[in-house]
Amino acid sequence: MAKPLLHMVFGGEVEDPQGTDFVDPDKLDILGIYPDHKSALQAWRGASHAHVDEANVKYVIVHLHRLLDPDHPREFHQRASDR
């Protein structure tokens, strides 16, 4: 079995929609930790679409596997199935 590449999805209100400075980190909506990018992307899309009318709400995907093993980063190549 392949080693899972953990990803975390969270979001909240940002000061500027172009950035990632969250207004109140205590109020972040943490969706969860996912075993692969495809699952994380599905969660991100669902949350992002649910807040589409709120311009200052942003959701992000954090590649936890890169933080956990910084000496051996694995390149991410987007697959058609992830889109």
Residue, then its C-alpha position, 0 to 999 in steps of 0.5 A: m500500500a502506498k504511503p498516504l500523502l496527508h492534506m488538511v483543508f480549512g478556511g475562514e474570513v480573510e482580510d484580502p481575498q488575494g491573500t491568506d491572512f485570516v481575520d480570526p484564527d480562533k474561528l477557522d473552519i477546519l474541515g479535516i485531514y485527508p489521505d490524498h489530494k483528490s479527497a482534499l480537493q473534493a472537500w475544498r470544492g464543497a466548502s468553497h462552493a458553499h461560500v461562493d457569495e462571501a468574497n472574504v471567505k477562503y478555503v485552502i489545502v495544506h500539504l501536510h506531507r511536505l511539512l512532515d518530511p521537508d527533506h524529501p518533498r514529493e512533487f505534486h503533479q495534478r492528474a486529470s482525475d483531480r480536476 
